[in-house]
Amino acid sequence: MTLWFVLAGMTGLAALCALWPLAFRGERGAQSSSEVAFYKAQLGEIERDVERGQLPEDQAAAARAEAARRLIAASAPQSPPGASGEALALRRIAAALILILVPAVSLALYAELGRPEMPDVPLAGRKADVRTAEGIEAAIARIEAHLAAEPSDAKGWTVLAPIYMQLGRFDDAANAYRQVLRLTGESAGRRADYGEALVGAAGGVVTAEARAAFDAALAAQPSLPSARFYLALAAEQDGDKAKAMSLYQGLLGDAPKDAPWVAALSARLAALQSGAPTPASRVAATSEPAAPPDEMQQRQAMIRGMVERLAARLSQDGGSAGDWGRLIRSYTVLGQTDKARDALAAARKALAGDPAGGHDLDALAHELGIEG
């Protein structure tokens, strides 16, 4: 509390020192009268000096002119007494308001922003921590705002696309990679990344558009592991197990022995050969280091959550045969055959009045081996 009193006293003293001349400035009436008398006496003294022969006429003329100029200035009309009093009153009112408002506003601001009991906040702590969800959202919001103003910034889209992928915002990631391709031109890696985003947006299903992206990537770089993996996955989803196993085996044969994705791909191939459900993970055959186990679990949970949201939307709002087909395929890819059959039954009920849609569902059920 002592600090508050000291600060308040210092503020009041500073304001008082600054405003004292304004509030208590004296009148010029007496001073002006004495100046007039002085210059009149000076003129008389000049005349006497001329009469006594002590001052030449030319010098006397110059002295008279200067004295007369100063006399005229000192004799200028002053403000009427009433007006002068009003001006003094206004000055004192303004001084009083300043004396009250300035300390009041200053102390109020200090009470809000400069409380002594508040702990210190280091500079590093004032910046958003990008390792937290709030920090990531803030960083993404800044980049998105920048791209909204400058949509031709390829670097911004390049930064944002993989972040969207990690957050499971696959539709946004696909759009970001599409912008990167538009602004920077074709690249096998970027085209494969675009295809992977499309797969994520489709709930893990390699769609025709995604397949075209992977084909384009392989045309530019035939050994690209990620594109080869997803084309093998596409064959697996199409029910062509022989082709899928051949592609997986070829990919394993060309893979470096220390590649982090070899173990996961070998397990997927073994499951496919034995007829067991394939692992429900988003496996990308890339040269990147293997993700930690907890991150892999987060990715699996993210994909399952995406499929469940699709199921909830179709259950509530319905959808086309293509939407139901995506859900059924997604359950099959995840190894959840029972849920795939339940989704097939729900789709047939929802599309009972759509013969073409029912035909597509029958063909899909036959392809996936879940008829009945």
Residue pairs with C-beta under 8 A, 6 or more apart in sequence:
3 116
7 107
7 110
8 103
8 107
11 102
11 103
11 106
11 107
12 99
12 103
15 98
15 99
15 102
15 103
16 99
19 95
19 98
19 99
22 91
22 94
22 95
23 91
23 92
23 95
23 96
24 92
25 88
25 91
27 84
28 78
29 78
32 74
32 75
32 78
35 70
35 74
36 71
36 74
36 75
39 67
39 68
39 70
39 71
39 74
40 71
42 67
43 64
43 67
43 68
43 71
46 55
46 60
46 63
46 64
46 67
49 55
49 60
50 57
50 60
55 63
78 84
79 87
128 134
128 135
128 138
128 139
129 135
130 136
130 139
136 163
136 167
140 160
140 163
143 156
143 159
143 160
144 160
146 153
146 156
147 153
147 156
147 157
147 160
150 156
151 179
152 183
154 179
154 180
154 183
154 184
157 176
157 177
157 179
157 180
157 183
158 180
158 184
160 176
161 173
161 176
161 177
161 180
161 193
161 197
162 173
162 193
164 170
164 172
164 173
164 176
164 197
165 173
165 193
165 196
165 197
165 200
168 200
168 302
168 303
168 305
168 306
170 197
170 198
170 199
170 200
170 201
170 306
171 201
173 197
173 200
173 201
174 194
174 197
174 198
174 200
174 201
176 197
177 190
177 193
177 194
177 197
178 194
180 190
181 187
181 190
181 191
181 194
184 190
186 216
186 220
187 220
188 217
188 218
188 220
188 221
188 224
188 227
189 217
189 221
189 224
191 213
191 214
191 216
191 217
191 220
191 227
192 213
192 214
192 217
192 224
192 226
192 227
192 230
193 226
194 213
195 206
195 210
195 211
195 212
195 213
195 214
195 217
195 227
195 230
196 210
196 226
196 230
196 284
198 207
198 209
198 210
198 213
199 205
199 206
199 207
199 210
199 230
199 233
200 282
200 303
200 306
202 210
202 326
202 330
203 303
203 306
203 307
203 310
203 326
203 327
203 329
203 330
204 282
204 303
204 307
204 329
204 330
204 333
204 334
205 237
205 326
205 329
205 330
205 333
206 214
206 230
206 231
206 233
206 234
206 237
210 230
210 234
211 230
211 231
211 234
214 227
214 230
214 231
214 234
215 227
215 231
217 224
217 226
217 227
218 224
218 227
218 228
218 231
221 227
223 254
225 251
225 255
225 259
225 261
225 285
225 286
225 287
226 284
226 285
226 286
228 247
228 250
228 251
228 285
229 248
229 251
229 265
229 283
229 284
229 285
230 284
231 247
232 243
232 244
232 247
232 248
232 251
233 244
235 241
235 243
235 244
235 247
236 244
236 272
236 278
237 329
237 332
237 333
238 367
239 367
239 368
239 369
241 272
244 272
245 269
245 272
245 273
248 265
248 268
248 269
248 272
249 269
251 265
251 285
252 262
252 265
252 266
252 269
255 261
255 262
255 265
255 285
256 262
259 285
259 287
260 288
260 289
260 290
261 283
261 284
261 285
261 286
261 290
264 279
264 281
264 283
265 283
265 285
267 279
268 278
268 279
268 283
271 277
271 278
271 279
272 278
277 335
277 337
278 333
278 335
279 335
280 300
280 303
280 304
280 333
280 334
280 335
280 336
281 296
281 299
281 300
281 303
282 299
282 300
282 303
291 299
303 334
304 334
307 327
307 330
307 331
307 334
310 323
310 326
310 327
310 330
311 327
311 343
313 319
314 323
314 324
314 327
314 346
314 347
314 350
315 346
318 350
319 350
320 357
321 347
321 351
321 354
321 356
321 357
321 358
321 360
321 361
322 360
324 343
324 344
324 346
324 347
324 350
324 351
324 357
324 361
325 347
325 360
325 361
325 364
327 343
327 347
328 340
328 343
328 344
328 347
328 361
328 364
328 365
328 368
328 370
329 364
329 368
331 337
331 339
331 340
331 343
332 340
332 368
332 370
337 370
340 368
340 370
341 370
341 372
344 361
344 364
344 365
344 370
347 361
348 358
348 361
351 357
351 358
351 361
352 358
362 371
365 371
